[in-house]
């Protein structure tokens, strides 16, 4: 996520509690492993919701873009969470 945000020239705040999860997968694993995949869309929320409705698909808002270039993950109480698990770095 950090590379995506850096390329976009923005940061983001992601909410662990909002992530859609496969059965038996924790939010920490889903966000850090790279194995849990869902299409990510970035844009004005109203436009994305309109497109999702037109296509007949679900949309889950999991965060917001921020002007701060950092990627921040928060829990349900809004407290910043430091994740331990890391996904595979394809371009490292």
NUNUKOL-627105 format. One record per residue (C-alpha): residue number from 0; residue in three letters; x, y, z. Coordinates in Angstrom, 2 decimals. Example, Ala and Ser with C-alpha at 12.3 -4.5 7.8 and 13.67 -1.06 7.14 Angstrom:
! NUNUKOL-627105
<atom pos="0" code="ALA" X="12.30" Y="-4.50" Z="7.80"/>
<atom pos="1" code="SER" X="13.67" Y="-1.06" Z="7.14"/>
END
This chain:
! NUNUKOL-627105
<atom pos="0" code="UNK" X="0.00" Y="0.00" Z="0.00"/>
<atom pos="1" code="UNK" X="2.89" Y="2.35" Z="0.72"/>
<atom pos="2" code="UNK" X="4.09" Y="2.17" Z="-2.89"/>
<atom pos="3" code="UNK" X="0.60" Y="2.83" Z="-4.24"/>
<atom pos="4" code="UNK" X="0.22" Y="5.88" Z="-2.02"/>
<atom pos="5" code="UNK" X="3.69" Y="7.18" Z="-2.89"/>
<atom pos="6" code="UNK" X="2.97" Y="6.84" Z="-6.62"/>
<atom pos="7" code="UNK" X="-0.31" Y="8.71" Z="-6.18"/>
<atom pos="8" code="UNK" X="1.44" Y="11.46" Z="-4.19"/>
<atom pos="9" code="UNK" X="-0.85" Y="10.93" Z="-1.24"/>
<atom pos="10" code="UNK" X="-1.21" Y="8.90" Z="1.90"/>
<atom pos="11" code="UNK" X="-4.09" Y="6.96" Z="3.36"/>
<atom pos="12" code="UNK" X="-5.70" Y="5.86" Z="6.56"/>
<atom pos="13" code="UNK" X="-7.05" Y="2.31" Z="6.53"/>
<atom pos="14" code="UNK" X="-9.47" Y="0.90" Z="9.07"/>
<atom pos="15" code="UNK" X="-8.80" Y="-2.71" Z="10.10"/>
<atom pos="16" code="UNK" X="-12.40" Y="-3.09" Z="11.25"/>
<atom pos="17" code="UNK" X="-13.74" Y="-2.20" Z="7.78"/>
<atom pos="18" code="UNK" X="-11.76" Y="-4.80" Z="5.81"/>
<atom pos="19" code="UNK" X="-13.76" Y="-7.57" Z="4.15"/>
<atom pos="20" code="UNK" X="-12.23" Y="-10.84" Z="5.36"/>
<atom pos="21" code="UNK" X="-12.28" Y="-14.45" Z="4.19"/>
<atom pos="22" code="UNK" X="-13.38" Y="-16.94" Z="6.83"/>
<atom pos="23" code="UNK" X="-10.58" Y="-17.63" Z="9.30"/>
<atom pos="24" code="UNK" X="-8.35" Y="-14.76" Z="8.18"/>
<atom pos="25" code="UNK" X="-7.44" Y="-11.95" Z="10.58"/>
<atom pos="26" code="UNK" X="-7.40" Y="-8.33" Z="9.45"/>
<atom pos="27" code="UNK" X="-3.66" Y="-8.17" Z="10.14"/>
<atom pos="28" code="UNK" X="-2.98" Y="-11.11" Z="7.82"/>
<atom pos="29" code="UNK" X="-5.37" Y="-9.82" Z="5.14"/>
<atom pos="30" code="UNK" X="-3.78" Y="-6.38" Z="5.00"/>
<atom pos="31" code="UNK" X="-0.17" Y="-7.57" Z="5.19"/>
<atom pos="32" code="UNK" X="0.12" Y="-10.93" Z="3.51"/>
<atom pos="33" code="UNK" X="-0.64" Y="-10.10" Z="-0.11"/>
<atom pos="34" code="UNK" X="-2.65" Y="-13.32" Z="-0.40"/>
<atom pos="35" code="UNK" X="-6.07" Y="-11.85" Z="0.39"/>
<atom pos="36" code="UNK" X="-7.08" Y="-9.93" Z="-2.71"/>
<atom pos="37" code="UNK" X="-9.99" Y="-7.70" Z="-3.59"/>
<atom pos="38" code="UNK" X="-10.22" Y="-4.98" Z="-6.21"/>
<atom pos="39" code="UNK" X="-9.11" Y="-1.62" Z="-4.83"/>
<atom pos="40" code="UNK" X="-10.72" Y="1.54" Z="-6.21"/>
<atom pos="41" code="UNK" X="-9.69" Y="5.06" Z="-5.33"/>
<atom pos="42" code="UNK" X="-11.78" Y="8.12" Z="-6.04"/>
<atom pos="43" code="UNK" X="-14.67" Y="10.25" Z="-4.87"/>
<atom pos="44" code="UNK" X="-16.92" Y="8.04" Z="-2.75"/>
<atom pos="45" code="UNK" X="-20.16" Y="9.13" Z="-4.48"/>
<atom pos="46" code="UNK" X="-18.74" Y="8.30" Z="-7.92"/>
<atom pos="47" code="UNK" X="-17.49" Y="4.91" Z="-6.79"/>
<atom pos="48" code="UNK" X="-20.83" Y="4.05" Z="-5.15"/>
<atom pos="49" code="UNK" X="-22.67" Y="5.09" Z="-8.33"/>
<atom pos="50" code="UNK" X="-20.41" Y="2.90" Z="-10.48"/>
<atom pos="51" code="UNK" X="-20.79" Y="-0.05" Z="-8.08"/>
<atom pos="52" code="UNK" X="-24.59" Y="0.28" Z="-8.19"/>
<atom pos="53" code="UNK" X="-24.56" Y="0.46" Z="-11.99"/>
<atom pos="54" code="UNK" X="-22.42" Y="-2.69" Z="-12.16"/>
<atom pos="55" code="UNK" X="-24.44" Y="-4.45" Z="-9.47"/>
<atom pos="56" code="UNK" X="-21.46" Y="-5.10" Z="-7.22"/>
<atom pos="57" code="UNK" X="-20.68" Y="-4.46" Z="-3.58"/>
<atom pos="58" code="UNK" X="-18.38" Y="-1.69" Z="-2.42"/>
<atom pos="59" code="UNK" X="-16.67" Y="-1.59" Z="0.94"/>
<atom pos="60" code="UNK" X="-15.07" Y="1.66" Z="2.05"/>
<atom pos="61" code="UNK" X="-11.96" Y="0.72" Z="4.03"/>
<atom pos="62" code="UNK" X="-10.22" Y="4.07" Z="4.31"/>
<atom pos="63" code="UNK" X="-9.62" Y="7.58" Z="3.11"/>
<atom pos="64" code="UNK" X="-6.85" Y="9.34" Z="1.22"/>
<atom pos="65" code="UNK" X="-4.86" Y="11.90" Z="3.20"/>
<atom pos="66" code="UNK" X="-2.47" Y="14.70" Z="2.27"/>
<atom pos="67" code="UNK" X="0.14" Y="13.21" Z="4.63"/>
<atom pos="68" code="UNK" X="2.23" Y="10.75" Z="2.55"/>
<atom pos="69" code="UNK" X="2.12" Y="8.08" Z="5.27"/>
<atom pos="70" code="UNK" X="-0.01" Y="4.95" Z="5.24"/>
<atom pos="71" code="UNK" X="-1.70" Y="4.66" Z="8.62"/>
<atom pos="72" code="UNK" X="-3.73" Y="1.69" Z="9.84"/>
<atom pos="73" code="UNK" X="-6.21" Y="2.24" Z="12.67"/>
<atom pos="74" code="UNK" X="-8.36" Y="-0.03" Z="14.82"/>
<atom pos="75" code="UNK" X="-12.07" Y="0.42" Z="15.58"/>
<atom pos="76" code="UNK" X="-11.27" Y="3.04" Z="18.21"/>
<atom pos="77" code="UNK" X="-9.17" Y="5.12" Z="15.80"/>
<atom pos="78" code="UNK" X="-5.88" Y="4.13" Z="17.46"/>
<atom pos="79" code="UNK" X="-2.93" Y="3.62" Z="15.14"/>
<atom pos="80" code="UNK" X="-1.91" Y="-0.03" Z="14.76"/>
<atom pos="81" code="UNK" X="1.61" Y="-1.22" Z="13.96"/>
<atom pos="82" code="UNK" X="1.41" Y="-4.36" Z="11.83"/>
<atom pos="83" code="UNK" X="4.00" Y="-7.11" Z="12.17"/>
<atom pos="84" code="UNK" X="3.20" Y="-9.29" Z="9.16"/>
<atom pos="85" code="UNK" X="4.56" Y="-8.17" Z="5.81"/>
<atom pos="86" code="UNK" X="3.69" Y="-9.40" Z="2.35"/>
<atom pos="87" code="UNK" X="6.14" Y="-10.52" Z="-0.26"/>
<atom pos="88" code="UNK" X="8.11" Y="-7.64" Z="-1.79"/>
<atom pos="89" code="UNK" X="7.93" Y="-8.44" Z="-5.52"/>
<atom pos="90" code="UNK" X="10.23" Y="-5.62" Z="-6.60"/>
<atom pos="91" code="UNK" X="12.68" Y="-5.60" Z="-3.69"/>
END
